[in-house]
Amino acid sequence: MTPRVPTPPHLTAPRFVQALRSLEPRSAALLNRRLVAGHLPGDCAAFYGVSSEAFSVQLLRAVVLLARQVESPQREPEGRDEEEAWARMLTTALEREGSPVPTGLVPGVELCRRLQAQSEEVARGLEAAAQEDLASPQRRREEWLRRLAITALLALTAYLYLSRPGEPSRRPPPAPEPPAATPDRH
């Protein structure tokens, strides 16, 4: 029997949004695709171009990082064998509610289930945060600086192209002159 760990009350949708946004992009994308958007593990593995086993391990690593962000007591697996076993068990536990899980993995499974339960609200929060980022003054400033940099590069390229020295014309090499006729002295 897998012990249940009470889910901390501070794990609200806004807290998940904040935690996902502060994770490194790949981990956040894995968690978002699998737990928030609800794609099946096989579909996620195919999307990322990895095997199902490799995706499960990457998901477990992302869950450990998320747990650290939200101050959940999830510990990291000790060694590769435990990591692979936990990855399989996490995948199974997310698909079937009553699946046995080792005690060390319980906080991570509960965290995933809590995230799945709030997935609609988290998805809305992530979308709103993305829209807010796009409309922010900092983002607009960055966009104008990018455009300015591209314009400067294009202007520099045009200047260098137009001011390059002309290429020497290619004249055919001169034909060899026939040997001069020497007068006969007889």
C-alpha positions in Angstrom: 0.0 0.0 0.0 1.3 3.4 -1.0 1.1 6.0 1.8 -0.7 9.2 1.0 1.0 12.4 1.6 -1.3 15.4 2.2 -0.9 17.9 -0.5 0.2 21.2 0.9 -2.4 23.9 0.7 0.0 26.4 -0.9 -0.1 24.4 -4.1 -2.6 26.6 -5.9 -2.9 27.2 -9.6 -1.1 30.6 -9.4 1.7 28.9 -7.4 2.0 26.2 -10.1 2.0 28.9 -12.8 4.8 30.8 -11.0 6.8 27.6 -10.5 6.4 26.4 -14.1 7.5 29.8 -15.4 10.6 29.8 -13.3 11.7 26.3 -14.4 14.2 25.9 -17.2 12.2 25.8 -20.5 12.5 22.1 -21.4 11.4 20.9 -18.0 8.5 23.3 -18.0 7.5 22.2 -21.5 7.5 18.5 -20.5 5.4 19.1 -17.5 3.0 21.4 -19.4 2.5 19.0 -22.2 2.1 15.9 -20.1 0.3 17.1 -17.0 -1.4 20.4 -17.9 -2.3 19.7 -21.5 -2.9 16.0 -20.7 -1.2 14.3 -23.6 -0.5 10.6 -23.3 3.1 9.5 -22.5 3.5 7.9 -25.9 2.3 11.0 -27.7 4.7 13.2 -25.7 7.6 10.8 -26.4 6.8 11.0 -30.1 6.5 14.8 -30.0 10.0 15.1 -28.5 11.5 12.3 -30.7 12.6 10.1 -27.8 11.6 6.6 -26.6 8.8 6.3 -24.0 11.4 5.2 -21.4 13.5 8.3 -22.1 10.5 10.6 -21.8 9.5 9.0 -18.5 13.0 9.7 -17.1 12.9 13.3 -18.4 9.5 13.7 -16.8 10.7 12.4 -13.5 13.6 14.8 -13.5 11.2 17.7 -14.3 8.9 16.6 -11.5 11.9 16.7 -9.1 12.8 20.2 -10.2 9.2 21.3 -9.9 9.0 19.8 -6.4 12.1 21.8 -5.5 10.5 25.0 -6.8 7.3 24.5 -4.7 9.2 23.3 -1.7 7.7 19.8 -1.8 9.6 17.0 0.1 10.4 15.0 -3.1 13.9 13.6 -3.0 16.0 12.8 -6.0 16.5 9.1 -7.0 19.7 7.5 -5.9 21.4 6.2 -9.0 20.4 5.4 -12.5 18.6 2.1 -11.6 16.3 3.8 -9.1 15.7 6.7 -11.5 14.6 4.3 -14.2 12.4 2.3 -11.8 10.8 5.5 -10.4 10.2 6.9 -13.9 8.3 3.7 -14.8 6.3 3.9 -11.6 5.5 7.6 -12.0 4.2 6.9 -15.5 2.0 4.0 -14.2 0.8 6.0 -11.1 -0.3 8.9 -13.3 -2.3 6.5 -15.5 -3.8 4.4 -12.7 -4.8 5.8 -9.4 -4.1 2.9 -7.1 -0.7 1.9 -8.5 1.9 1.1 -5.8 4.7 3.7 -5.5 7.7 3.7 -3.3 7.6 6.1 -0.3 10.4 8.3 -1.8 8.3 9.0 -4.9 5.0 9.7 -3.2 5.4 13.5 -2.9 6.2 13.7 -6.6 3.2 11.6 -7.6 0.9 13.7 -5.3 2.4 16.9 -6.8 1.7 15.6 -10.3 -1.9 14.7 -9.4 -2.4 18.1 -7.8 -1.1 19.8 -11.0 -3.4 17.6 -13.2 -6.4 18.4 -11.0 -5.8 22.2 -11.5 -4.7 21.8 -15.2 -7.4 24.0 -16.7 -6.7 26.9 -14.3 -2.9 26.5 -14.7 -3.3 26.5 -18.5 -5.3 29.7 -18.3 -2.7 31.2 -16.0 0.2 30.3 -18.3 -1.6 31.8 -21.3 -2.4 35.0 -19.4 1.2 35.3 -18.3 2.4 34.8 -21.8 0.1 37.4 -23.1 1.1 39.8 -20.4 4.8 39.2 -21.3 4.1 40.0 -24.9 2.3 43.3 -24.0 4.9 44.4 -21.4 7.0 47.5 -22.0 10.2 45.5 -21.5 9.1 43.1 -24.3 8.3 45.9 -26.7 11.7 47.5 -25.9 13.4 44.2 -26.6 11.5 43.9 -29.9 12.5 47.4 -31.0 16.1 46.7 -30.1 16.1 43.5 -32.1 14.7 45.4 -35.1 17.3 48.1 -34.7 20.1 45.5 -34.6 18.8 43.7 -37.7 18.5 47.1 -39.5 22.1 47.9 -38.5 23.3 44.5 -39.7 21.6 45.0 -43.0 23.0 48.5 -43.5 26.5 47.3 -42.6 26.2 44.4 -45.0 25.0 46.7 -47.8 27.8 49.2 -47.1 30.5 46.5 -47.2 29.0 45.0 -50.4 28.9 48.3 -52.2 32.3 49.6 -51.0 34.2 46.5 -51.8 37.0 47.0 -54.3 36.1 46.1 -57.9 37.2 42.7 -59.1 39.9 42.8 -61.7 38.5 42.1 -65.1 39.3 38.7 -66.5 41.1 39.1 -69.8 42.1 36.1 -71.6 45.8 35.5 -71.3 47.8 36.9 -74.2 48.4 34.4 -77.0 52.0 33.4 -77.3 53.7 35.2 -80.1 55.2 33.0 -82.8 58.9 32.8 -82.7 60.6 35.5 -84.7 61.9 34.3 -88.0 65.7 34.4 -88.2 67.2 35.3 -91.6 69.1 32.6 -93.2 72.8 33.2 -93.6 74.2 31.2 -96.2 
